[in-house]
Amino acid sequence: MALYLSGFKHLEIQLEEIKSATNNFDDSKVIGAGGFGKVYKGELSHPADGKIMVAFKRLDRKYGQGDPEFFKEIRMLSSYKHDNLISLLGYCNEGNEMILMYEYASRGSLEGILNDAALTWMQRLKICLGAAKGLSFLHDPNGTQQRVLHCDIKSANILLDENLNAKVADFGLSKISPANQQCTLLVTTPVGTPGYCDPLYMDKYQLTKESDVYSFGVVLFEVLCGRVCYENSNGKLKVFVHFWKKCYEQKKLDEIIFPDLKQQMDTRSVGTFVDIAYQCLQKSREQRPTMSVVVEKLKAALELKELHELQEEMRKALGYECGEIIRAADPPLIYKSTKELKALLSKGFPVNGGNTVICYAALN
């Protein structure tokens, strides 16, 4: 193990520092727990930033966590850097202790706020887009880096910082494959979480990047429905994915959409979102989109939502639909995004052959 970690000595942290930060692993510092053990929060001194809040994942061998998972997490997160991947800040490997230190995601996991009525449709779209960007980066990294298959994408493994920026986390089950390959297929014993796992992976032991895409599709439906994809009742696991797909196919989405979201939703944004979510869940992996396509579709869904809000804002303020005002522009307005459109509207633009200028100052 020491040989494996020799290239990561700059990330090593002393156990005493961690004990001091967590009050000797006091339960009051626990912010999460799972099959790996517990996660604690604590403050550490930082040369540039003074005291910083961090998270410590304390791996527990009795739950099956061992050297391979520990080293894999260090290797992955020290090599792959992206705004939408959780950052590894350090590790401790003293005696029987295996501890990983991460940036602190103060808003917890996406799973924890799925049913939060205060989480708007706009915020949900931004979270999904961020997570999609992180996963897309793993599937198609820069340069000669190897492709990473996460193998355990779920809402519990998408963490959120104070600004609700999504951070894909937990790489203990991930697999790597050679870079720049058009297709990656690994034959391996299935790992992951029931309900999120690709049926082809479970049935045929064939793992591909499309397996992650399937899992991400489940997460998208969770965000839409405001609940996790399963429930455990009397020792029996009930998974809702098949029911969600059926509701989509039968055009009965109203039965599953989180009630607190319905008044915020516009048809075009939701349609774009749910179409790509459903495509991710296709039985044939050839019919599933790449994560880069998922990113583009989620960008489009967010853009449509922003445009809808702009239209509503202008209708309330001016009594006209945004589209009517845009069509009156002479010469025509040229823009590529809602942000550019807002800038044009706030700056002012000519109508009526240039004899009149309309300026929507409320957008400044």
C-alpha positions as CSV (number, residue, x, y, z in Angstrom):
1,M,0.0,0.0,0.0
2,A,2.8,2.4,0.9
3,L,4.3,1.8,-2.6
4,Y,1.0,2.6,-4.3
5,L,0.7,5.9,-2.3
6,S,4.3,7.0,-2.9
7,G,3.2,9.4,-5.6
8,F,0.6,11.1,-3.4
9,K,2.7,12.0,-0.3
10,H,1.8,15.7,-0.8
11,L,-1.8,14.8,0.0
12,E,-1.0,12.9,3.3
13,I,-2.6,14.2,6.5
14,Q,-1.7,13.2,10.0
15,L,-4.3,11.2,12.0
16,E,-3.9,13.5,15.0
17,E,-5.0,16.5,12.8
18,I,-8.2,14.6,11.8
19,K,-9.0,13.6,15.3
20,S,-8.6,17.2,16.5
21,A,-10.9,18.4,13.7
22,T,-13.6,15.8,14.4
23,N,-13.3,15.8,18.2
24,N,-12.0,12.3,18.0
25,F,-14.7,11.2,15.6
26,D,-17.5,12.4,17.8
27,D,-21.0,11.4,16.5
28,S,-22.0,15.1,16.5
29,K,-19.7,15.6,13.6
30,V,-21.2,12.8,11.5
31,I,-22.8,14.1,8.3
32,G,-23.3,10.9,6.4
33,A,-23.0,7.1,6.6
34,G,-23.2,4.1,4.3
35,G,-21.7,0.8,3.3
36,F,-18.3,2.4,3.5
37,G,-18.5,3.7,7.1
38,K,-19.1,7.3,8.2
39,V,-18.5,10.8,6.9
40,Y,-17.5,13.5,9.4
41,K,-17.2,17.3,9.0
42,G,-14.4,19.3,10.7
43,E,-12.3,22.4,10.4
44,L,-8.6,22.3,9.4
45,S,-6.0,25.1,9.2
46,H,-5.2,26.1,5.6
47,P,-2.1,28.2,4.7
48,A,-4.0,30.5,2.4
49,D,-7.6,30.4,3.6
50,G,-7.2,30.1,7.4
51,K,-9.7,27.6,8.8
52,I,-11.6,25.7,6.2
53,M,-14.5,23.2,6.6
54,V,-13.8,19.8,5.1
55,A,-15.4,16.3,5.0
56,F,-13.6,13.1,6.2
57,K,-14.7,9.7,4.9
58,R,-13.6,7.1,7.4
59,L,-13.6,3.7,5.6
60,D,-14.6,0.7,7.7
61,R,-13.1,-2.6,6.7
62,K,-15.9,-4.6,8.3
63,Y,-18.2,-3.2,5.6
64,G,-16.0,-4.6,2.8
65,Q,-14.0,-1.5,2.2
66,G,-10.3,-2.1,1.7
67,D,-7.0,-1.1,0.1
68,P,-8.3,-1.3,-3.5
69,E,-11.2,1.1,-3.0
70,F,-9.1,3.5,-0.9
71,F,-6.3,3.7,-3.5
72,K,-8.7,3.9,-6.4
73,E,-10.5,7.0,-4.9
74,I,-7.1,8.7,-4.3
75,R,-5.9,7.9,-7.8
76,M,-9.1,9.0,-9.5
77,L,-9.7,12.3,-7.7
78,S,-6.1,13.4,-7.7
79,S,-5.9,12.8,-11.5
80,Y,-9.4,14.0,-12.7
81,K,-10.2,17.6,-11.9
82,H,-13.4,19.3,-12.9
83,D,-15.8,21.8,-11.3
84,N,-18.5,19.2,-11.1
85,L,-16.4,16.4,-9.5
86,I,-15.8,16.4,-5.7
87,S,-12.3,17.5,-4.9
88,L,-10.0,15.3,-2.9
89,L,-7.9,17.4,-0.5
90,G,-6.0,14.6,1.3
91,Y,-5.8,11.2,2.9
92,C,-4.7,9.4,6.0
93,N,-3.3,5.9,6.1
94,E,-2.1,5.2,9.6
95,G,-2.4,1.9,11.4
96,N,-5.9,0.5,10.7
97,E,-7.3,3.9,9.7
98,M,-8.1,4.7,6.0
99,I,-9.5,8.3,5.8
100,L,-10.2,10.4,2.7
101,M,-10.6,14.2,3.0
102,Y,-12.8,16.1,0.6
103,E,-14.1,19.6,0.0
104,Y,-17.1,20.1,2.1
105,A,-20.4,20.0,0.3
106,S,-22.5,22.0,2.7
107,R,-25.9,21.2,1.1
108,G,-25.4,17.5,1.4
109,S,-26.6,15.1,-1.4
110,L,-29.2,15.6,-4.1
111,E,-31.0,12.6,-2.6
112,G,-31.5,14.6,0.6
113,I,-33.4,17.4,-1.1
114,L,-35.3,15.6,-3.8
115,N,-38.6,16.2,-2.0
116,D,-37.8,19.8,-0.8
117,A,-40.6,22.0,-2.1
118,A,-38.2,25.0,-1.9
119,L,-36.0,23.5,-4.6
120,T,-37.3,25.1,-7.8
121,W,-37.5,23.6,-11.2
122,M,-34.8,26.0,-12.4
123,Q,-32.5,24.9,-9.6
124,R,-33.1,21.3,-10.4
125,L,-32.3,21.8,-14.0
126,K,-29.0,23.5,-13.1
127,I,-28.1,20.7,-10.7
128,C,-28.8,18.1,-13.3
129,L,-26.8,20.0,-15.9
130,G,-23.8,20.3,-13.6
131,A,-23.8,16.6,-12.7
132,A,-24.1,15.7,-16.4
133,K,-21.1,17.8,-17.1
134,G,-19.0,16.0,-14.5
135,L,-20.0,12.6,-15.7
136,S,-19.4,13.6,-19.3
137,F,-15.9,14.6,-18.4
138,L,-15.2,11.2,-16.8
139,H,-16.5,9.5,-20.0
140,D,-14.5,11.7,-22.3
141,P,-11.5,13.2,-20.4
142,N,-9.0,15.5,-21.8
143,G,-5.8,14.4,-23.6
144,T,-4.6,10.9,-22.9
145,Q,-6.4,10.3,-19.6
146,Q,-8.2,7.0,-19.4
147,R,-12.0,6.9,-19.5
148,V,-13.7,6.4,-16.1
149,L,-16.9,4.4,-15.7
150,H,-18.4,5.6,-12.4
151,C,-20.5,2.4,-11.8
152,D,-22.5,3.9,-8.9
153,I,-24.3,7.0,-10.2
154,K,-27.3,7.9,-8.0
155,S,-28.7,11.0,-6.3
156,A,-26.9,10.1,-3.1
157,N,-23.6,10.4,-4.9
158,I,-24.3,13.8,-6.3
159,L,-23.3,16.3,-3.7
160,L,-24.1,20.0,-3.5
161,D,-22.1,23.0,-2.3
162,E,-23.5,26.1,-0.7
163,N,-24.5,27.5,-4.1
164,L,-26.1,24.2,-5.2
165,N,-23.4,23.4,-7.6
166,A,-23.4,19.6,-8.3
167,K,-20.4,17.5,-7.5
168,V,-20.2,13.9,-8.6
169,A,-18.7,11.8,-5.8
170,D,-17.8,8.3,-4.5
171,F,-15.4,6.6,-6.9
172,G,-14.8,3.5,-4.9
173,L,-16.6,1.2,-7.4
174,S,-15.4,3.0,-10.6
175,K,-13.6,1.3,-13.4
176,I,-11.1,2.7,-15.9
177,S,-10.5,1.9,-19.6
178,P,-8.0,3.0,-22.2
179,A,-8.4,6.5,-23.6
180,N,-9.6,7.5,-27.0
181,Q,-11.6,4.3,-27.6
182,Q,-14.9,4.6,-29.5
183,C,-16.4,1.8,-27.5
184,T,-15.6,0.5,-24.0
185,L,-17.0,-2.8,-22.8
186,L,-15.8,-4.5,-19.6
187,V,-17.0,-7.9,-18.5
188,T,-17.2,-7.7,-14.7
189,T,-19.3,-8.8,-11.7
190,P,-22.1,-6.2,-11.2
191,V,-21.6,-3.6,-8.5
192,G,-23.7,-0.6,-7.7
193,T,-27.1,0.2,-6.2
194,P,-30.3,-1.7,-7.0
195,G,-32.8,0.5,-8.9
196,Y,-30.0,2.5,-10.6
197,C,-28.1,-0.3,-12.3
198,D,-28.3,-0.9,-16.0
199,P,-30.3,-4.1,-16.6
200,L,-27.8,-5.2,-19.3
201,Y,-25.0,-4.9,-16.7
202,M,-27.0,-6.9,-14.1
203,D,-28.0,-9.6,-16.6
204,K,-25.0,-10.0,-18.8
205,Y,-22.2,-8.6,-16.7
206,Q,-21.4,-6.1,-19.5
207,L,-20.3,-2.7,-18.3
208,T,-20.1,0.2,-20.7
209,K,-20.3,4.0,-20.3
210,E,-24.0,3.6,-21.3
211,S,-24.4,1.8,-18.0
212,D,-23.7,5.1,-16.3
213,V,-26.0,6.9,-18.7
214,Y,-28.9,4.5,-17.6
215,S,-28.2,5.3,-14.0
216,F,-28.2,9.0,-14.7
217,G,-31.6,8.7,-16.5
218,V,-32.9,7.3,-13.2
219,V,-31.6,10.3,-11.4
220,L,-33.3,12.6,-13.8
221,F,-36.6,11.0,-13.2
222,E,-36.0,11.2,-9.4
223,V,-35.5,15.0,-9.8
224,L,-38.7,15.2,-11.8
225,C,-40.7,13.1,-9.3
226,G,-39.2,14.5,-6.1
227,R,-38.4,11.1,-4.7
228,V,-35.8,8.3,-4.8
229,C,-36.4,5.5,-7.3
230,Y,-37.2,2.8,-4.7
231,E,-38.8,2.1,-1.4
232,N,-38.1,-0.7,1.0
233,S,-41.2,-2.1,2.6
234,N,-41.2,-5.1,4.9
235,G,-37.9,-6.2,3.6
236,K,-39.1,-6.0,0.0
237,L,-37.5,-3.6,-2.5
238,K,-39.9,-1.8,-4.8
239,V,-38.4,0.0,-7.8
240,F,-40.4,2.7,-9.6
241,V,-38.3,3.0,-12.8
242,H,-40.5,0.7,-14.9
243,F,-43.6,2.6,-13.7
244,W,-42.0,6.0,-14.5
245,K,-41.2,4.8,-18.1
246,K,-44.7,3.6,-18.5
247,C,-46.2,6.9,-17.5
248,Y,-44.0,8.6,-20.0
249,E,-45.0,6.2,-22.8
250,Q,-48.7,6.7,-21.9
251,K,-48.4,10.5,-21.6
252,K,-49.4,10.4,-18.0
253,L,-46.5,12.3,-16.5
254,D,-48.9,14.4,-14.5
255,E,-49.3,11.3,-12.2
256,I,-45.6,11.3,-11.2
257,I,-44.3,14.9,-11.4
258,F,-43.6,16.3,-7.9
259,P,-46.7,18.3,-7.1
260,D,-44.8,21.3,-5.8
261,L,-43.1,21.7,-9.2
262,K,-46.2,21.7,-11.4
263,Q,-47.0,25.4,-11.2
264,Q,-43.4,26.3,-12.1
265,M,-43.1,24.1,-15.2
266,D,-43.4,25.1,-18.8
267,T,-44.3,22.5,-21.4
268,R,-41.2,22.9,-23.7
269,S,-38.6,22.8,-20.9
270,V,-40.2,19.8,-19.2
271,G,-40.7,18.0,-22.6
272,T,-37.0,18.4,-23.4
273,F,-35.9,17.2,-20.0
274,V,-38.1,14.2,-19.8
275,D,-37.4,13.1,-23.4
276,I,-33.7,12.9,-22.7
277,A,-34.3,11.2,-19.3
278,Y,-36.4,8.5,-21.1
279,Q,-33.8,8.0,-23.8
280,C,-31.2,7.3,-21.1
281,L,-33.4,4.4,-19.9
282,Q,-33.6,2.6,-23.3
283,K,-33.1,-1.1,-23.1
284,S,-30.6,-1.1,-26.0
285,R,-27.4,0.7,-25.1
286,E,-27.1,1.7,-28.7
287,Q,-30.3,3.8,-28.3
288,R,-29.0,5.6,-25.2
289,P,-27.4,9.0,-25.7
290,T,-23.8,9.9,-24.8
291,M,-23.4,12.1,-21.8
292,S,-22.2,14.9,-24.1
293,V,-25.6,14.7,-25.8
294,V,-27.3,14.7,-22.4
295,V,-25.4,17.8,-21.5
296,E,-26.6,19.6,-24.6
297,K,-30.3,18.5,-24.1
298,L,-30.2,19.7,-20.4
299,K,-28.7,23.0,-21.6
300,A,-31.6,23.3,-24.0
301,A,-34.1,22.5,-21.2
302,L,-32.6,25.2,-19.0
303,E,-32.5,27.7,-21.8
304,L,-36.2,27.1,-22.5
305,K,-37.0,27.6,-18.8
306,E,-35.1,30.8,-18.7
307,L,-36.8,32.1,-21.8
308,H,-40.2,31.2,-20.4
309,E,-39.4,33.1,-17.2
310,L,-38.3,36.1,-19.3
311,Q,-41.5,36.0,-21.3
312,E,-43.6,35.9,-18.1
313,E,-41.6,38.8,-16.6
314,M,-42.2,40.9,-19.7
315,R,-45.8,40.0,-19.9
316,K,-46.4,41.1,-16.4
317,A,-44.5,44.3,-16.7
318,L,-45.6,45.4,-20.2
319,G,-48.7,43.5,-20.9
320,Y,-47.1,41.9,-24.0
321,E,-45.5,38.5,-24.7
322,C,-41.8,38.6,-25.2
323,G,-42.3,37.0,-28.6
324,E,-44.5,39.9,-29.8
325,I,-41.8,42.5,-28.8
326,I,-39.0,40.5,-30.4
327,R,-40.9,40.2,-33.7
328,A,-41.4,44.0,-33.7
329,A,-37.7,44.7,-33.8
330,D,-36.5,46.4,-37.0
331,P,-33.9,45.3,-37.9
332,P,-34.5,41.8,-36.3
333,L,-32.8,40.9,-33.0
334,I,-30.0,38.4,-33.3
335,Y,-29.1,36.4,-30.2
336,K,-27.9,32.9,-29.2
337,S,-29.1,32.7,-25.7
338,T,-31.5,34.1,-23.2
339,K,-28.6,36.0,-21.6
340,E,-27.8,37.7,-24.9
341,L,-31.5,38.5,-25.5
342,K,-31.8,40.1,-22.0
343,A,-28.8,42.3,-22.9
344,L,-30.4,43.4,-26.1
345,L,-33.7,44.2,-24.5
346,S,-32.1,46.1,-21.6
347,K,-29.9,48.1,-24.0
348,G,-32.8,49.1,-26.2
349,F,-33.7,48.2,-29.8
350,P,-35.5,50.0,-32.7
351,V,-39.0,49.2,-34.0
352,N,-41.3,50.9,-36.5
353,G,-38.5,51.4,-39.1
354,G,-36.2,52.8,-36.5
355,N,-38.5,55.6,-35.5
356,T,-39.1,54.2,-32.0
357,V,-36.7,52.6,-29.5
358,I,-37.9,50.1,-26.9
359,C,-35.8,49.6,-23.8
360,Y,-36.8,47.2,-21.0
361,A,-34.8,48.8,-18.2
362,A,-36.1,46.3,-15.6
363,L,-33.6,43.8,-16.9
364,N,-30.6,45.9,-15.9
